[in-house]
Amino acid sequence: APLHLRFADGALEVRRLELSGEGTDLAVAGTAALLGDGALDLTVRGSADLRALSVVSTELRGRGSARVEVAVSGTRAVPVVDGTLDVEGAGVRLRGFPHGVEDVRGRVLFSGHAAHFSGVTGTVGGGPVELEGQAAYARGRLTSFDVQATGRAIALRYPEGLRSVLDADLRYFGDGTQQWLTGKVAVKDAVWTRRYDVASELLASAGPAVEAANLGGGVRYDVKVDAPGTVKIDNNLATLQARADLTLQGSYDAPVVLGRVEIDRGRVYFQGNTYTVRRGTIDFTNPQKIDPLFDVEAETRVQSYNVTLKVNGTLERVYPTLSSDPPLSTVGILGLLAGLEESQVEVAQQVQGHVDKLAGQGAATLAAGKLSEQMGLEKGAARLGLNRFSIDPNFLRGEGAPSTARMTLGKRITPDLNVVYSQDLTGSEERLVAVEYTLSDRLSVLLTQSQTSGYGFDLRLRRQAR
């Protein structure tokens, strides 16, 4: 690049200095004192590459170039900048967010140690946005900034699987170490279309919830999200319409959601059955992590039965309740949902009836082992149509500890549905019913009911050793 410098009286005179590179073509002229405090008197004209924004803030990414015309005075330690920067068709993106501001047009005015801009326009996701704000700098570094953005009809595809159109009024401010994004977002339309592998998602949900990050560094959120009946889910699991009143907090790496989602109407598809959602809410109340508390009621028609499923709990603990009209036991309902014909469901009901009858009438005899002596366990299982029939005496060690005995009966109703009933044959007569439904060769669902612990719901994953 052309260079013409002159040293005189302890000062550097820049008669001609041209800096050229990809997206940059600048001409510098003036004087810079080499002694004392290093007084400056320089002018800079030309075009500059906006990728240099990453030097000002690591959270920003620039694209394109800008027309620069500034005068630099002051000293080397405390430079003072006055002038203008004009942008035509440039782009700016915030780190970690896939959508940036495109086709940026406007002027930035430099005055001393600050920069101001208003009426700067651009587009985000095809929708128009307008920016205004200011920034302060010292010793060549950004010390603070405050930018307000207004956008309308912004079409986003973020996160993966979500398409949305929204209006936004946001404020982005902070300094070189800590930034905040605040404001309001009105969701005009949103559709969640991501498909799910049920087994994989259930296993993934068993992992630890993500805690919110500490306040030391990065962008922090405080954004109000309003979706008055405009959120839809349309995938292989459900077709739903919902409304949401949420607040996004936390950080990009560890977001936190507070508020409520209400399901207005919809259908859920699972294991070949279509459930109509009667009501549903999802509440986010934990300020430390995303930990939804949900309460959903859905209904389906299976043959001549109306089956109602109520589910409440969190991602870490689910509490399902099944009922039907006409009424069936839990075993009968699970058999019905698993694809049994009504005649087979009646057999399952009879099996549970036999179990209840035995439990009520034969505890003392079974505890003494008389049934085994009189008819044999194999005959007992055959007579009841059971796959498993056993009496297991257990003697608790320790002085004065009472002995116990437990009767266990099992029936495999279908290749995928297994029912086990177990009762303590001593004075406590504690009963346990377990229903296991196999989803795949690696995953099964276990529903249990006991007198002491109530209902339980577990997922079982079988791993093959290699």
C-alpha positions as CSV (number, residue, x, y, z in Angstrom):
1,A,0.0,0.0,0.0
2,P,1.3,3.6,-0.7
3,L,3.1,5.0,2.3
4,H,4.5,8.5,2.8
5,L,5.7,9.4,6.3
6,R,7.8,12.2,7.7
7,F,9.4,12.6,11.2
8,A,9.9,16.1,12.5
9,D,10.0,17.8,15.9
10,G,9.1,14.6,17.8
11,A,6.1,13.9,15.7
12,L,5.1,11.6,13.0
13,E,3.4,13.2,10.0
14,V,1.3,10.9,7.9
15,R,1.1,12.5,4.5
16,R,-0.3,9.4,2.8
17,L,-1.1,5.9,4.3
18,E,-3.5,3.5,2.5
19,L,-4.7,0.3,4.2
20,S,-6.2,-2.3,2.0
21,G,-7.5,-5.8,2.6
22,E,-10.6,-7.9,2.1
23,G,-13.5,-5.5,2.6
24,T,-11.3,-2.7,3.7
25,D,-9.8,0.3,1.9
26,L,-8.8,3.2,4.2
27,A,-6.8,6.3,3.7
28,V,-5.1,7.9,6.8
29,A,-3.6,11.3,7.1
30,G,-2.5,13.7,9.9
31,T,0.0,13.8,12.7
32,A,0.8,11.8,15.8
33,A,3.1,13.1,18.5
34,L,5.8,10.6,19.6
35,L,6.8,12.5,22.7
36,G,4.8,13.5,25.8
37,D,1.2,12.3,26.0
38,G,1.2,11.6,22.2
39,A,-1.3,14.1,20.9
40,L,-3.3,12.9,17.8
41,D,-4.7,14.8,14.9
42,L,-5.7,12.2,12.2
43,T,-8.4,11.7,9.6
44,V,-9.6,8.3,8.4
45,R,-11.7,7.9,5.2
46,G,-12.8,4.9,3.2
47,S,-14.5,1.6,3.7
48,A,-14.0,-0.8,6.7
49,D,-14.8,-4.5,7.0
50,L,-17.5,-5.0,9.6
51,R,-16.0,-8.2,10.8
52,A,-14.0,-6.0,13.0
53,L,-17.1,-5.8,15.3
54,S,-15.9,-9.0,16.9
55,V,-12.9,-7.0,18.3
56,V,-15.3,-4.6,20.0
57,S,-17.5,-7.4,21.4
58,T,-17.0,-11.2,21.2
59,E,-20.8,-11.6,21.1
60,L,-21.1,-9.8,17.8
61,R,-20.4,-11.0,14.2
62,G,-20.4,-8.5,11.3
63,R,-20.6,-8.9,7.6
64,G,-20.1,-6.5,4.8
65,S,-18.4,-3.1,4.9
66,A,-19.2,0.5,6.0
67,R,-18.2,3.9,4.7
68,V,-16.1,5.7,7.3
69,E,-15.2,9.4,7.6
70,V,-13.8,10.3,11.1
71,A,-11.4,12.6,12.8
72,V,-9.3,11.3,15.6
73,S,-7.9,13.8,18.3
74,G,-7.0,13.5,21.9
75,T,-4.0,11.4,22.9
76,R,-2.8,7.9,22.4
77,A,-4.1,6.9,25.8
78,V,-7.5,8.6,25.4
79,P,-8.4,9.1,21.8
80,V,-11.4,11.1,20.8
81,V,-13.4,10.2,17.7
82,D,-15.8,12.4,15.7
83,G,-17.4,11.6,12.4
84,T,-19.8,9.2,10.7
85,L,-20.1,5.6,9.6
86,D,-22.6,4.8,6.9
87,V,-23.9,1.3,6.3
88,E,-25.6,0.0,3.2
89,G,-26.7,-3.7,3.0
90,A,-24.5,-5.0,5.8
91,G,-25.3,-7.8,8.3
92,V,-24.9,-8.2,12.1
93,R,-25.4,-11.4,14.0
94,L,-25.5,-12.2,17.8
95,R,-23.4,-15.2,18.8
96,G,-25.4,-18.3,19.4
97,F,-28.5,-17.1,17.5
98,P,-29.0,-18.4,14.0
99,H,-30.9,-15.4,12.7
100,G,-29.1,-12.1,12.2
101,V,-30.0,-8.6,11.1
102,E,-29.6,-8.4,7.3
103,D,-29.7,-5.6,4.8
104,V,-28.7,-3.1,7.5
105,R,-28.9,0.6,6.3
106,G,-28.3,3.7,8.3
107,R,-25.8,6.1,9.8
108,V,-23.8,5.9,13.1
109,L,-22.7,9.3,14.5
110,F,-19.4,9.4,16.5
111,S,-19.1,12.2,19.1
112,G,-16.1,12.1,21.5
113,H,-16.3,8.9,23.4
114,A,-19.7,7.7,22.3
115,A,-21.6,6.6,19.2
116,H,-25.3,7.2,18.5
117,F,-27.6,5.9,15.9
118,S,-31.3,6.0,15.2
119,G,-33.5,5.1,12.2
120,V,-31.2,2.2,11.3
121,T,-33.3,-0.4,9.4
122,G,-32.8,-4.0,8.4
123,T,-34.6,-7.3,8.2
124,V,-34.7,-10.4,10.4
125,G,-36.4,-13.5,9.0
126,G,-37.9,-11.5,6.2
127,G,-39.6,-9.0,8.6
128,P,-38.6,-5.3,8.9
129,V,-36.7,-4.2,12.0
130,E,-35.7,-0.7,13.2
131,L,-32.7,-0.1,15.5
132,E,-31.7,2.8,17.7
133,G,-29.2,3.2,20.5
134,Q,-25.8,4.3,21.7
135,A,-22.4,2.9,22.8
136,A,-19.6,4.3,24.9
137,Y,-15.9,3.4,24.5
138,A,-12.6,4.3,26.0
139,R,-9.0,3.4,25.1
140,G,-10.2,1.6,22.0
141,R,-12.5,-0.7,24.0
142,L,-16.3,-0.8,24.3
143,T,-17.3,0.2,27.9
144,S,-21.1,0.1,27.5
145,F,-23.9,-0.1,24.9
146,D,-27.7,0.1,24.8
147,V,-29.6,-1.0,21.6
148,Q,-33.4,-1.1,21.2
149,A,-34.9,-3.1,18.3
150,T,-38.5,-3.2,17.0
151,G,-39.5,-5.9,14.6
152,R,-42.7,-7.0,12.9
153,A,-43.8,-10.2,11.2
154,I,-40.4,-11.9,11.8
155,A,-40.3,-15.5,10.5
156,L,-38.0,-17.8,12.4
157,R,-36.9,-21.4,12.3
158,Y,-35.5,-21.7,15.7
159,P,-35.0,-24.0,17.6
160,E,-34.9,-27.0,15.3
161,G,-38.4,-28.1,14.5
162,L,-40.2,-24.9,15.4
163,R,-41.5,-22.4,12.8
164,S,-42.8,-19.1,14.1
165,V,-43.9,-15.7,13.1
166,L,-43.7,-13.0,15.8
167,D,-43.5,-9.3,16.7
168,A,-40.7,-8.2,19.0
169,D,-39.7,-5.2,21.1
170,L,-36.3,-5.9,22.5
171,R,-33.5,-4.2,24.3
172,Y,-29.9,-5.4,24.2
173,F,-27.5,-3.7,26.6
174,G,-24.5,-4.3,28.7
175,D,-20.7,-3.9,28.6
176,G,-17.7,-5.9,27.4
177,T,-18.2,-8.7,30.0
178,Q,-21.9,-8.9,30.7
179,Q,-24.9,-8.4,28.4
180,W,-28.7,-8.6,28.8
181,L,-31.5,-9.2,26.4
182,T,-34.9,-8.0,27.6
183,G,-38.3,-7.1,26.2
184,K,-41.5,-8.6,24.8
185,V,-42.3,-11.1,22.1
186,A,-45.8,-11.6,20.7
187,V,-46.2,-14.9,18.9
188,K,-48.5,-14.5,15.9
189,D,-48.1,-18.1,14.7
190,A,-46.0,-21.0,15.8
191,V,-45.9,-24.7,14.7
192,W,-43.7,-27.4,16.3
193,T,-43.2,-30.2,13.7
194,R,-40.2,-32.1,15.1
195,R,-40.8,-35.9,15.1
196,Y,-40.0,-38.0,18.1
197,D,-38.7,-41.5,18.7
198,V,-40.7,-42.2,21.9
199,A,-38.2,-44.6,23.4
200,S,-35.2,-42.4,22.9
201,E,-37.0,-39.3,24.2
202,L,-38.2,-41.1,27.3
203,L,-34.7,-42.3,28.1
204,A,-33.2,-38.9,27.5
205,S,-35.8,-37.2,29.8
206,A,-34.5,-39.4,32.6
207,G,-31.2,-37.4,32.7
208,P,-30.5,-34.6,35.0
209,A,-32.2,-31.3,34.3
210,V,-30.0,-28.4,33.2
211,E,-29.3,-25.9,35.9
212,A,-29.2,-22.2,35.2
213,A,-25.8,-20.7,34.7
214,N,-24.3,-18.2,37.1
215,L,-24.3,-14.5,36.4
216,G,-20.7,-14.2,35.4
217,G,-20.5,-13.5,31.7
218,G,-22.4,-14.1,28.5
219,V,-25.9,-12.9,27.5
220,R,-28.6,-13.1,30.1
221,Y,-32.3,-13.2,29.2
222,D,-35.5,-11.6,30.6
223,V,-38.0,-11.8,27.7
224,K,-41.7,-11.9,28.1
225,V,-43.4,-14.3,25.5
226,D,-47.1,-14.0,24.9
227,A,-48.9,-16.6,22.6
228,P,-52.7,-16.2,22.9
229,G,-53.8,-19.5,21.3
230,T,-51.3,-19.3,18.5
231,V,-49.0,-22.2,19.3
232,K,-49.5,-25.5,17.5
233,I,-47.9,-29.0,17.7
234,D,-48.2,-31.1,14.5
235,N,-46.0,-34.2,14.5
236,N,-46.1,-38.0,14.9
237,L,-47.2,-37.7,18.6
238,A,-49.8,-35.0,18.6
239,T,-51.9,-32.4,16.9
240,L,-52.5,-29.7,19.5
241,Q,-53.3,-26.0,19.8
242,A,-52.2,-24.1,22.9
243,R,-51.7,-20.7,24.4
244,A,-48.7,-19.6,26.4
245,D,-47.8,-16.9,28.8
246,L,-44.1,-17.4,29.5
247,T,-40.9,-15.5,30.6
248,L,-37.5,-16.6,29.2
249,Q,-34.7,-16.1,31.7
250,G,-31.3,-17.6,32.4
251,S,-28.7,-17.6,29.6
252,Y,-28.2,-19.0,26.1
253,D,-26.3,-22.0,27.5
254,A,-28.7,-22.6,30.4
255,P,-32.2,-21.0,29.7
256,V,-34.9,-20.9,32.3
257,V,-38.6,-20.7,31.4
258,L,-41.3,-19.5,33.9
259,G,-45.1,-19.3,33.3
260,R,-47.9,-21.5,32.0
261,V,-49.0,-23.3,28.8
262,E,-52.7,-24.2,28.4
263,I,-53.8,-26.8,25.8
264,D,-57.0,-25.6,24.3
265,R,-57.8,-28.7,22.1
266,G,-56.0,-31.4,20.3
267,R,-55.3,-35.1,19.8
268,V,-52.4,-37.3,21.0
269,Y,-51.3,-40.5,19.1
270,F,-49.7,-43.4,21.0
271,Q,-49.5,-47.1,20.4
272,G,-52.1,-47.1,17.6
273,N,-54.7,-45.2,19.7
274,T,-55.9,-41.6,19.2
275,Y,-56.5,-39.7,22.4
276,T,-58.6,-36.5,22.5
277,V,-57.3,-34.0,25.0
278,R,-60.0,-32.7,27.4
279,R,-57.8,-30.4,29.3
280,G,-54.1,-29.7,29.9
281,T,-51.7,-27.3,31.6
282,I,-48.0,-27.1,31.8
283,D,-46.6,-24.9,34.5
284,F,-43.0,-23.7,34.7
285,T,-42.3,-22.5,38.3
286,N,-38.7,-23.5,39.0
287,P,-36.3,-20.4,38.8
288,Q,-33.2,-22.6,38.7
289,K,-33.9,-25.0,35.8
290,I,-36.5,-25.9,33.1
291,D,-38.7,-28.2,35.2
292,P,-42.3,-28.3,33.8
293,L,-45.1,-29.5,36.0
294,F,-47.9,-30.9,33.8
295,D,-51.5,-32.0,34.3
296,V,-53.2,-33.5,31.3
297,E,-56.4,-35.4,30.8
298,A,-57.1,-37.3,27.5
299,E,-59.7,-39.7,26.4
300,T,-59.9,-42.4,23.7
301,R,-62.5,-44.9,22.4
302,V,-61.3,-48.6,22.3
303,Q,-63.9,-51.0,21.1
304,S,-67.0,-50.4,23.4
305,Y,-65.0,-48.7,26.1
306,N,-64.2,-45.0,26.8
307,V,-60.7,-44.9,28.4
308,T,-59.5,-41.8,30.3
309,L,-55.9,-41.2,30.9
310,K,-54.8,-38.6,33.5
311,V,-51.2,-37.7,33.8
312,N,-49.5,-35.3,36.2
313,G,-46.0,-34.8,37.5
314,T,-42.7,-33.6,36.2
315,L,-40.1,-34.9,33.7
316,E,-38.4,-36.8,36.5
317,R,-41.6,-38.4,38.0
318,V,-44.8,-39.2,36.2
319,Y,-48.1,-40.2,37.8
320,P,-50.5,-41.8,35.4
321,T,-54.1,-42.8,36.3
322,L,-56.3,-44.9,34.0
323,S,-60.1,-45.3,34.2
324,S,-62.8,-46.6,31.8
325,D,-66.5,-46.5,31.1
326,P,-67.8,-49.2,31.6
327,P,-65.4,-49.6,34.5
328,L,-62.4,-52.0,34.1
329,S,-59.5,-52.7,36.4
330,T,-56.1,-51.3,35.6
331,V,-55.0,-54.7,34.2
332,G,-58.1,-54.8,31.9
333,I,-57.5,-51.3,30.6
334,L,-53.9,-52.0,29.8
335,G,-54.8,-55.2,28.1
336,L,-57.4,-53.2,26.1
337,L,-54.9,-50.6,25.1
338,A,-52.4,-53.3,24.2
339,G,-54.8,-54.7,21.6
340,L,-56.7,-57.4,23.4
341,E,-60.2,-58.3,22.3
342,E,-63.0,-57.7,24.8
343,S,-63.2,-61.5,25.5
344,Q,-59.5,-61.5,26.3
345,V,-60.0,-58.5,28.6
346,E,-62.6,-60.5,30.4
347,V,-60.1,-63.3,31.0
348,A,-57.6,-60.8,32.4
349,Q,-60.3,-59.5,34.7
350,Q,-61.1,-63.0,35.9
351,V,-57.4,-63.6,36.6
352,Q,-57.3,-60.6,38.8
353,G,-60.5,-61.8,40.4
354,H,-58.9,-65.2,41.2
355,V,-56.0,-63.3,42.7
356,D,-58.2,-61.2,44.9
357,K,-60.2,-64.2,46.0
358,L,-57.0,-66.2,46.9
359,A,-55.6,-63.2,48.7
360,G,-58.7,-62.8,50.8
361,Q,-59.4,-66.5,51.7
362,G,-56.1,-68.4,51.7
363,A,-53.6,-66.2,53.5
364,A,-53.3,-68.4,56.6
365,T,-53.3,-71.7,54.7
366,L,-50.7,-70.4,52.2
367,A,-48.5,-69.0,55.0
368,A,-48.3,-72.5,56.5
369,G,-47.5,-74.0,53.1
370,K,-50.5,-76.3,53.1
371,L,-51.6,-75.5,49.5
372,S,-48.2,-76.6,48.2
373,E,-48.6,-79.9,50.0
374,Q,-52.2,-80.6,48.9
375,M,-52.1,-79.7,45.2
376,G,-48.6,-78.7,44.2
377,L,-47.6,-75.3,42.9
378,E,-47.7,-76.4,39.2
379,K,-51.3,-77.7,39.6
380,G,-52.2,-74.5,41.4
381,A,-50.8,-72.4,38.5
382,A,-52.6,-74.6,35.9
383,R,-56.0,-74.4,37.7
384,L,-55.8,-70.6,37.9
385,G,-54.5,-70.2,34.3
386,L,-51.3,-68.6,35.6
387,N,-47.7,-68.6,34.3
388,R,-46.2,-68.2,37.8
389,F,-47.3,-69.3,41.2
390,S,-44.8,-69.3,44.1
391,I,-44.7,-69.1,47.9
392,D,-41.4,-67.5,49.1
393,P,-40.7,-67.8,52.9
394,N,-38.3,-65.2,54.2
395,F,-36.9,-65.1,57.7
396,L,-35.6,-61.8,58.9
397,R,-32.4,-62.2,60.9
398,G,-32.0,-60.7,64.3
399,E,-33.3,-61.5,67.7
400,G,-37.0,-61.3,68.0
401,A,-37.5,-60.5,64.3
402,P,-40.7,-62.0,62.8
403,S,-40.7,-64.4,59.9
404,T,-42.5,-63.5,56.7
405,A,-43.9,-65.3,53.7
406,R,-45.0,-63.9,50.3
407,M,-47.2,-65.4,47.6
408,T,-46.5,-64.3,44.0
409,L,-48.8,-65.0,41.0
410,G,-48.0,-64.0,37.4
411,K,-49.9,-64.1,34.1
412,R,-48.6,-63.2,30.7
413,I,-51.7,-61.9,28.9
414,T,-50.0,-61.1,25.6
415,P,-46.3,-61.4,24.5
416,D,-45.9,-57.8,25.5
417,L,-48.1,-57.6,28.6
418,N,-47.2,-59.3,31.9
419,V,-49.1,-59.0,35.2
420,V,-47.7,-59.9,38.6
421,Y,-49.6,-60.0,41.9
422,S,-47.7,-60.4,45.2
423,Q,-49.0,-60.4,48.8
424,D,-47.4,-60.6,52.2
425,L,-49.0,-63.6,53.9
426,T,-48.3,-62.4,57.5
427,G,-50.4,-60.1,59.5
428,S,-49.6,-57.0,57.4
429,E,-51.2,-58.5,54.2
430,E,-49.4,-56.0,52.1
431,R,-50.4,-56.3,48.4
432,L,-48.4,-55.3,45.3
433,V,-49.7,-55.3,41.7
434,A,-47.2,-54.8,38.9
435,V,-48.1,-54.5,35.2
436,E,-45.2,-54.5,32.7
437,Y,-45.7,-53.5,29.1
438,T,-42.8,-54.1,26.7
439,L,-42.3,-51.3,24.1
440,S,-39.3,-52.9,22.5
441,D,-36.6,-55.5,23.1
442,R,-34.7,-52.8,25.1
443,L,-37.4,-50.7,26.8
444,S,-40.5,-51.5,28.9
445,V,-42.9,-49.6,31.1
446,L,-43.7,-50.8,34.6
447,L,-46.8,-49.6,36.5
448,T,-47.0,-50.6,40.2
449,Q,-49.7,-50.2,42.9
450,S,-49.1,-51.0,46.6
451,Q,-51.0,-50.3,49.7
452,T,-48.1,-48.4,51.3
453,S,-46.6,-46.5,48.3
454,G,-49.6,-46.0,46.1
455,Y,-49.0,-45.8,42.3
456,G,-45.6,-45.9,40.7
457,F,-44.3,-45.5,37.2
458,D,-40.9,-46.7,36.0
459,L,-39.0,-47.2,32.7
460,R,-36.8,-50.2,32.4
461,L,-33.9,-50.2,30.0
462,R,-32.1,-53.5,29.2
463,R,-28.5,-53.2,28.2
464,Q,-26.6,-56.0,26.5
465,A,-23.1,-56.6,27.8
466,R,-20.3,-56.7,25.3
